Amino acid sequence: MTDPARFDSLDDAVAFLYERLPGPLHVGAPLGLGKPHRLLNALYARAERETARPLHLYTALSLDPPGAGKGLEGRFVGPFAQRHFGDDFPRLRYVQALKRNTLPAHIEIEEFYLQSGALLNAVAAQRRYASLNYTHVARALADRGVNAIVQKVAAEPGGDRLSLSCNTDLTCDAVDAIVARGLPRPVLIAEVDPQLPWLGGSAAVDPGFFDAVVTPPGPHPKLFGLPRQPVTDADYAIGFYASTLVRDGGTLQIGIGTLADALCHALALRHTDNAAYLRVIAALGVDVGATRGHTAPLQGDLTGDRNAKAPVAPLGHTASSANDLAGGRNAMAPVAPLGQPASSANDLSLGRNAKAPVAPLGTFSAGLFGCSEMINEGFRRLVEVGVIKRKVVDDLELMRRLDDGSASAADHAWLEAEGEFLQGGFYLGSPDFYQWLRTLSDEQRRGIGMRRISEVNELYGGNETLERLQRRDARFFNSCMMATALGAAVSDTLDDGRVVSGVGGQYNFVAMAHALPNARSVLMLRSTRESAGTTRSNVVWNYAQATIPRHLRDVYITEYGIAHLRGKTDEDCIEAMCAIADTRFAGALREAARASGKLAPGAAKPASSARGGANTPERLRELLAPFRADGTLPDYPLGSDFTEVEQRLVKALGLLKASTTTRATTLRTVLRAVFSAPRRDDEALQRMELEKPTGLGEKLQARLLSWALAQDGQG
């Protein structure tokens, strides 16, 4: 490799690119944090001027801080965004043009994953969205003839190497795919960002890997930090149910968002305060008696005889031993919905209404191996508390010896010295998360391997036998927006075809769960959503779009329980999904199924609806209230980017939003606020610049805010 050209001017780096590539520019850029915002803005500015040189940009997840907006939301978001992202954060100019629908005709932006919900009304973004599995993106870039790739990198402390750091996911795969197609190697330009944490191993490359390296002078803007959001009761119930499926010594993949936060908190609590953890899941209806203190064997399917558990149903008390499914040493009685005893007529252990079995629920002795396309805040917590600690090495024979128990002391020493406990393709999180990465000990840093997405997200691109040994007892946790009663998942697209986010790696992990022995794909979703003042079910009969087809159905979790669909008939899937739906909607689901001939006309109602409305938010709130009160279930389990005052405001603004969705609810809320006299929360009003309101509008905002703060006992 030759030494790269060196620049300290972004414009000079762009000029270098234009000189090297006559004609149209087909530029690839990493998703998320690895996207060089300042370099791309300089490129966009040049492309705007040179209309004779078309620019085609291929990327994903173009991160854009929230705008201040208007009213109370604007008063809150404006100061927070200024503090959290910084005044100098380089907003991507092409994203602003997309949102305004003013992208020049000679500039085309094609993304395979969108910032969730941010570009629903961006016409060009919707038209040029590419629906691709993550592992197919490199191939698609070769199909498009990408001739340049730009990427943000980290510089080695005290050395001269560069690290792909936050985005090892696609760059090398894309270069290899392009060259394999017989096309010229793309021009590679790196932008060095001193804020980006250094990670070595397979993320490190020699400077000559790039054709040019630009090191812009400071000051350097903050890295994009994802603000951590409060975790709701529904989130917690889903996360704790999900945690019961994780086996010691297994493999963990998680997505991002509050459902993942809740799951990671549950796993951390299971390890650090197992008694408290067992109290929470007992309140949710999981029988902890049979699993207390046990550790899952490293081999064998959860549904196998030697480790069989009775399935878990929606929230409730334990059933009697007469309904014991396994009858063996690890047997576990089935449970029924929210606080109701199980009856033989609705025995959830029956094959037609089976729920996913749970693993032994003790602490983590062997620990978990994290293997996930995205490393985030939750993995940080699990590493810190000692849950993520099982190491693997890229040596087939050693992994075989570890698997069959014949590994020597030397083997274990090698594993300890060279093994990795966490592998990922990219990372994204909060400022605290980035600081954690910057300050890792040498041992911890060696244990984190940033890998190509072709290595992380599939089994078939490299050494499949090795990866099967490494990824034993894998649990792939992802979220979806909706699920059908027949088991299809809706994760990325509205029924009119507009894309909310993208497929990303979800399909990859679902398919891998079916390919690996003893692995499970677990899709998590809240049972309902609020839309235009109306509560709607997220468990639906059918939907115009699907991200995961029903023939890959496996495990679904809502706040009301776990539904095990793998290998089940349509009729059994419908029964299981109705049992974890909100009671208000389960009947309509069953009627739709009967109308389509998928349920017998005289089929009995599921336990949740037959017992008088068990699956309800009110009942869930009642069950979890003691754990909210004693701090077991905090609002921000992984830390918060908001001040204490802002945390109160987040709750209050959420309540106001939910209370003003229609004209009627808005009027009722205004009247309550005007005619109530809550004690002032001066700190909150000052933060919102409403401590001395002037004019009717500000005075009304202050009254509404004070009323909402008082509803949570604040002020």
LUMKETI-369900 format. One record per residue (C-alpha): x, y, z. Coordinates in steps of 0.25 Angstrom, whole numbers, padded with zeros to 4 digits, always signed. Layout:
XYZ;...
! end
This chain:
+0000+0000+0000;+0005+0014-0003;+0004+0026+0006;-0009+0033+0005;-0010+0048+0001;-0012+0056+0014;-0021+0069+0015;-0025+0078+0026;-0035+0085+0018;-0049+0078+0015;-0050+0086+0002;-0036+0080-0003;-0041+0066+0000;-0053+0068-0008;-0045+0074-0020;-0036+0062-0019;-0048+0053-0021;-0053+0061-0033;-0039+0060-0039;-0038+0045-0037;-0052+0042-0043;-0056+0048-0056;-0071+0048-0059;-0082+0044-0049;-0079+0042-0034;-0085+0029-0028;-0081+0031-0013;-0083+0021-0002;-0083+0026+0013;-0085+0017+0025;-0098+0017+0033;-0099+0025+0046;-0087+0030+0054;-0077+0026+0043;-0083+0036+0033;-0073+0048+0032;-0083+0059+0033;-0074+0071+0030;-0067+0064+0018;-0081+0060+0012;-0085+0075+0014;-0073+0080+0007;-0076+0070-0004;-0091+0074-0005;-0087+0088-0006;-0078+0086-0018;-0088+0077-0024;-0099+0087-0023;-0090+0097-0031;-0085+0087-0042;-0098+0082-0048;-0091+0076-0059;-0085+0065-0050;-0097+0057-0044;-0095+0052-0030;-0101+0039-0025;-0099+0036-0010;-0102+0022-0005;-0103+0021+0010;-0113+0019+0022;-0117+0024+0035;-0114+0039+0033;-0114+0044+0047;-0121+0058+0049;-0123+0064+0063;-0137+0068+0066;-0142+0082+0062;-0147+0091+0073;-0162+0091+0068;-0172+0100+0074;-0180+0102+0087;-0176+0094+0100;-0169+0083+0092;-0160+0094+0086;-0157+0100+0099;-0152+0087+0104;-0145+0082+0092;-0137+0095+0088;-0129+0096+0100;-0127+0081+0102;-0122+0079+0087;-0113+0091+0089;-0106+0085+0101;-0107+0070+0096;-0102+0071+0082;-0095+0085+0082;-0097+0098+0074;-0087+0093+0064;-0093+0080+0061;-0091+0078+0046;-0106+0075+0041;-0105+0068+0028;-0109+0078+0017;-0115+0067+0008;-0124+0063+0019;-0129+0077+0021;-0132+0077+0006;-0139+0064+0006;-0148+0069+0017;-0151+0081+0010;-0153+0073-0003;-0143+0083-0010;-0132+0073-0014;-0126+0077-0027;-0129+0068-0039;-0114+0064-0042;-0112+0059-0027;-0118+0046-0023;-0119+0040-0009;-0121+0025-0007;-0123+0020+0007;-0125+0005+0011;-0129+0009+0026;-0135+0023+0030;-0135+0030+0043;-0148+0025+0049;-0160+0033+0044;-0151+0045+0040;-0154+0044+0025;-0168+0039+0024;-0171+0052+0016;-0158+0053+0008;-0163+0050-0006;-0149+0047-0011;-0144+0039+0001;-0157+0030-0001;-0155+0028-0016;-0140+0025-0015;-0141+0016-0002;-0135+0002-0005;-0141-0009+0003;-0129-0018+0006;-0125-0028+0016;-0112-0023+0023;-0104-0034+0017;-0108-0031+0003;-0103-0016+0003;-0089-0019-0001;-0094-0026-0013;-0104-0015-0016;-0092-0005-0016;-0085-0013-0026;-0097-0013-0035;-0098+0002-0034;-0083+0003-0038;-0079+0011-0026;-0066+0018-0029;-0063+0025-0016;-0065+0022-0001;-0064+0033+0010;-0063+0029+0025;-0060+0035+0038;-0049+0028+0046;-0041+0029+0059;-0026+0031+0060;-0017+0021+0068;-0012+0028+0081;+0003+0028+0080;+0003+0021+0066;+0000+0023+0052;-0011+0013+0049;-0026+0017+0046;-0038+0010+0052;-0051+0008+0045;-0056+0008+0059;-0071+0010+0060;-0073+0005+0046;-0066-0008+0041;-0079-0013+0036;-0079-0010+0021;-0066-0003+0016;-0057-0015+0014;-0069-0024+0009;-0073-0013-0001;-0058-0012-0006;-0057-0027-0008;-0070-0028-0015;-0067-0016-0024;-0053-0022-0028;-0059-0036-0029;-0069-0030-0040;-0057-0026-0048;-0059-0011-0045;-0047-0002-0041;-0045-0001-0026;-0053+0011-0021;-0046+0023-0016;-0045+0023-0001;-0045+0036+0007;-0044+0036+0022;-0048+0048+0031;-0040+0047+0045;-0049+0050+0057;-0042+0051+0070;-0055+0049+0077;-0057+0035+0072;-0052+0024+0081;-0040+0016+0076;-0043+0001+0075;-0033-0009+0069;-0033-0023+0065;-0040-0025+0051;-0045-0010+0052;-0031-0005+0050;-0025-0002+0036;-0012+0004+0031;-0013+0018+0026;-0010+0013+0012;-0023+0006+0012;-0029+0019+0009;-0025+0028-0003;-0026+0041+0004;-0027+0045+0019;-0033+0058+0023;-0031+0063+0038;-0039+0076+0039;-0035+0086+0050;-0043+0088+0062;-0051+0090+0069;-0058+0077+0067;-0073+0075+0068;-0078+0065+0078;-0082+0051+0073;-0097+0049+0071;-0102+0044+0084;-0115+0036+0084;-0123+0042+0096;-0128+0031+0105;-0143+0030+0107;-0151+0026+0119;-0156+0012+0120;-0171+0010+0122;-0178-0001+0129;-0181-0008+0116;-0166-0008+0112;-0162-0014+0126;-0172-0025+0125;-0167-0029+0111;-0153-0028+0115;-0154-0036+0127;-0162-0047+0119;-0151-0047+0109;-0140-0049+0120;-0147-0062+0124;-0143-0068+0110;-0128-0065+0112;-0119-0077+0116;-0106-0076+0123;-0094-0079+0114;-0102-0074+0102;-0102-0063+0091;-0109-0050+0091;-0113-0040+0080;-0121-0028+0083;-0127-0016+0076;-0128-0002+0081;-0139+0006+0088;-0146+0005+0101;-0150-0010+0099;-0136-0013+0098;-0132-0005+0110;-0143-0012+0118;-0137-0025+0114;-0123-0022+0118;-0128-0016+0131;-0135-0029+0134;-0123-0038+0130;-0114-0029+0139;-0124-0030+0151;-0125-0045+0149;-0109-0045+0151;-0107-0035+0162;-0120-0036+0170;-0126-0049+0167;-0136-0048+0178;-0142-0035+0173;-0142-0040+0159;-0150-0053+0163;-0160-0044+0170;-0163-0036+0157;-0165-0048+0148;-0173-0055+0159;-0182-0043+0159;-0183-0044+0144;-0188-0059+0145;-0175-0067+0144;-0173-0078+0153;-0160-0076+0159;-0160-0088+0169;-0155-0098+0159;-0144-0090+0154;-0138-0083+0166;-0123-0085+0167;-0122-0094+0154;-0113-0092+0143;-0116-0096+0129;-0108-0107+0122;-0100-0102+0111;-0105-0112+0101;-0120-0116+0098;-0132-0109+0093;-0140-0102+0103;-0152-0111+0099;-0144-0124+0101;-0147-0133+0112;-0136-0131+0121;-0138-0116+0122;-0153-0115+0119;-0161-0103+0125;-0175-0101+0124;-0179-0089+0116;-0181-0075+0121;-0195-0069+0118;-0199-0055+0120;-0197-0048+0133;-0203-0055+0145;-0201-0064+0156;-0196-0078+0156;-0204-0090+0153;-0205-0103+0161;-0195-0114+0161;-0206-0122+0155;-0204-0115+0142;-0189-0118+0142;-0184-0119+0128;-0170-0126+0130;-0172-0134+0142;-0157-0135+0143;-0145-0128+0151;-0147-0115+0144;-0162-0115+0143;-0169-0102+0143;-0184-0100+0144;-0191-0092+0134;-0197-0078+0137;-0210-0071+0133;-0213-0056+0130;-0212-0045+0140;-0215-0050+0153;-0225-0061+0149;-0223-0076+0153;-0222-0086+0141;-0233-0095+0139;-0232-0108+0132;-0241-0103+0121;-0231-0092+0117;-0218-0100+0121;-0207-0092+0114;-0198-0104+0114;-0207-0111+0104;-0200-0112+0090;-0211-0103+0084;-0208-0091+0092;-0194-0093+0096;-0185-0082+0100;-0170-0081+0099;-0163-0088+0110;-0153-0081+0119;-0139-0084+0123;-0134-0086+0138;-0134-0072+0144;-0121-0072+0153;-0109-0063+0151;-0099-0064+0140;-0088-0073+0143;-0082-0076+0129;-0088-0062+0124;-0093-0058+0110;-0085-0056+0097;-0091-0043+0091;-0092-0044+0075;-0100-0033+0070;-0099-0024+0058;-0100-0012+0067;-0093-0010+0080;-0101+0000+0089;-0103+0005+0103;-0109-0008+0108;-0097-0016+0104;-0089-0007+0112;-0097-0009+0125;-0097-0024+0123;-0081-0024+0121;-0080-0015+0134;-0088-0025+0142;-0082-0037+0137;-0093-0043+0129;-0086-0042+0116;-0073-0049+0118;-0073-0063+0110;-0061-0062+0101;-0059-0068+0087;-0047-0069+0078;-0046-0071+0063;-0040-0085+0064;-0049-0096+0060;-0041-0107+0067;-0041-0099+0080;-0055-0096+0080;-0058-0111+0077;-0050-0115+0090;-0057-0105+0098;-0071-0110+0093;-0068-0125+0096;-0061-0122+0109;-0047-0126+0105;-0040-0113+0106;-0027-0112+0113;-0022-0102+0123;-0014-0096+0112;-0026-0095+0103;-0034-0087+0114;-0022-0078+0116;-0022-0076+0101;-0036-0073+0101;-0035-0063+0113;-0024-0056+0107;-0029-0055+0092;-0044-0057+0093;-0054-0047+0090;-0067-0046+0098;-0074-0036+0089;-0075-0035+0074;-0082-0024+0066;-0083-0017+0052;-0085-0003+0057;-0088+0004+0070;-0097+0016+0074;-0101+0021+0087;-0100+0033+0097;-0089+0042+0101;-0087+0033+0113;-0086+0021+0104;-0075+0027+0095;-0067+0031+0108;-0068+0017+0113;-0062+0012+0100;-0051+0023+0100;-0047+0018+0114;-0047+0003+0113;-0036-0004+0119;-0026-0011+0110;-0032-0025+0114;-0047-0020+0111;-0043-0013+0098;-0037-0027+0093;-0050-0034+0097;-0058-0025+0087;-0057-0029+0073;-0063-0020+0062;-0066-0028+0050;-0071-0028+0036;-0086-0029+0035;-0084-0042+0027;-0078-0048+0039;-0088-0044+0049;-0101-0045+0042;-0100-0058+0035;-0094-0072+0036;-0091-0074+0022;-0080-0064+0018;-0068-0070+0025;-0066-0082+0034;-0080-0087+0037;-0076-0098+0046;-0067-0089+0055;-0079-0079+0056;-0089-0089+0060;-0080-0093+0071;-0078-0079+0076;-0093-0075+0075;-0098-0086+0084;-0112-0085+0090;-0114-0072+0082;-0125-0062+0086;-0128-0051+0075;-0137-0040+0081;-0142-0030+0072;-0154-0021+0072;-0166-0019+0062;-0177-0009+0060;-0188-0019+0058;-0190-0034+0057;-0202-0042+0050;-0209-0053+0057;-0203-0062+0047;-0189-0059+0051;-0184-0049+0041;-0176-0036+0046;-0178-0022+0042;-0165-0014+0045;-0162-0004+0035;-0173+0001+0026;-0187+0007+0027;-0198+0001+0019;-0197+0011+0008;-0183+0007+0005;-0176+0019+0012;-0164+0014+0020;-0162+0017+0034;-0148+0011+0036;-0144-0001+0028;-0141-0016+0029;-0127-0014+0033;-0122-0027+0040;-0135-0032+0045;-0138-0043+0034;-0123-0047+0036;-0125-0050+0050;-0139-0057+0049;-0133-0066+0038;-0121-0069+0046;-0129-0073+0058;-0136-0084+0049;-0122-0088+0044;-0115-0090+0057;-0118-0101+0067;-0125-0097+0080;-0127-0083+0075;-0139-0074+0076;-0144-0061+0069;-0151-0053+0078;-0159-0041+0073;-0164-0031+0083;-0175-0021+0082;-0185-0013+0091;-0199-0018+0089;-0205-0005+0086;-0202+0009+0081;-0209+0023+0081;-0213+0029+0068;-0221+0041+0066;-0227+0040+0080;-0231+0025+0078;-0224+0013+0084;-0221+0003+0073;-0216-0012+0074;-0202-0015+0069;-0207-0030+0068;-0215-0029+0056;-0222-0039+0047;-0214-0035+0034;-0206-0023+0029;-0202-0018+0015;-0187-0019+0017;-0179-0030+0024;-0164-0030+0028;-0163-0044+0033;-0172-0054+0026;-0181-0063+0035;-0173-0076+0031;-0162-0071+0039;-0170-0068+0051;-0164-0072+0065;-0166-0064+0078;-0174-0052+0080;-0175-0044+0093;-0184-0033+0097;-0186-0027+0111;-0196-0038+0113;-0188-0050+0111;-0180-0059+0102;-0185-0066+0089;-0178-0078+0084;-0181-0080+0069;-0170-0088+0063;-0176-0100+0056;-0190-0098+0061;-0202-0098+0052;-0209-0085+0048;-0221-0088+0058;-0211-0090+0069;-0203-0077+0065;-0216-0069+0066;-0219-0075+0080;-0206-0071+0085;-0206-0057+0079;-0220-0054+0084;-0215-0058+0098;-0204-0047+0098;-0213-0037+0091;-0220-0026+0099;-0233-0031+0104;-0240-0020+0097;-0236-0025+0083;-0235-0040+0085;-0249-0043+0082;-0249-0035+0069;-0236-0043+0065;-0244-0056+0068;-0256-0052+0060;-0247-0049+0048;-0241-0062+0049;-0254-0069+0050;-0259-0061+0038;-0247-0066+0030;-0249-0080+0034;-0237-0081+0042;-0244-0083+0056;-0255-0093+0058;-0269-0085+0060;-0270-0090+0074;-0256-0089+0078;-0255-0084+0093;-0250-0070+0096;-0235-0069+0101;-0233-0068+0116;-0230-0053+0115;-0243-0049+0110;-0251-0060+0117;-0247-0056+0130;-0252-0042+0130;-0241-0033+0124;-0228-0038+0130;-0219-0032+0119;-0221-0017+0122;-0211-0006+0124;-0218-0003+0138;-0215-0017+0143;-0201-0016+0138;-0199-0003+0145;-0204-0009+0158;-0195-0021+0157;-0182-0013+0155;-0185-0001+0164;-0178-0007+0176;-0165-0009+0168;-0166+0005+0162;-0168+0011+0176;-0156+0003+0182;-0146+0007+0171;-0145-0007+0165;-0151-0002+0152;-0145+0012+0150;-0150+0021+0138;-0136+0022+0133;-0129+0008+0135;-0117+0011+0127;-0115+0025+0131;-0121+0038+0126;-0117+0050+0117;-0127+0059+0124;-0126+0066+0137;-0135+0063+0148;-0144+0075+0145;-0144+0070+0130;-0148+0056+0134;-0160+0062+0141;-0163+0070+0129;-0162+0058+0120;-0173+0051+0128;-0182+0063+0128;-0180+0066+0113;-0183+0052+0110;-0196+0053+0118;-0200+0065+0111;-0198+0059+0098;-0206+0047+0101;-0217+0056+0107;-0218+0066+0095;-0219+0056+0083;-0233+0061+0079;-0241+0074+0080;-0250+0068+0091;-0238+0063+0100;-0231+0076+0098;-0243+0084+0103;-0244+0075+0115;-0230+0076+0118;-0230+0091+0117;-0242+0092+0126;-0235+0083+0136;-0223+0091+0136;-0230+0105+0136;-0239+0101+0148;-0228+0093+0156;-0218+0100+0166;-0206+0091+0167;-0194+0095+0175;-0184+0102+0165;-0171+0094+0161;-0163+0106+0160;-0150+0099+0155;-0158+0093+0143;-0165+0106+0140;-0152+0113+0140;-0145+0102+0131;-0157+0104+0121;-0156+0120+0122;-0170+0120+0127;-0167+0125+0142;-0173+0139+0138;-0182+0136+0126;-0187+0148+0118;-0199+0148+0109;-0210+0138+0109;-0203+0127+0101;-0191+0127+0111;-0200+0127+0123;-0208+0115+0117;-0196+0107+0114;-0191+0110+0129;-0204+0105+0134;-0204+0093+0125;-0190+0089+0129;-0193+0091+0144;-0205+0082+0143;-0197+0071+0136;-0186+0072+0146;-0196+0070+0158;-0202+0058+0152;-0189+0050+0155;-0188+0056+0169;-0178+0066+0165;-0177+0081+0168;
! end
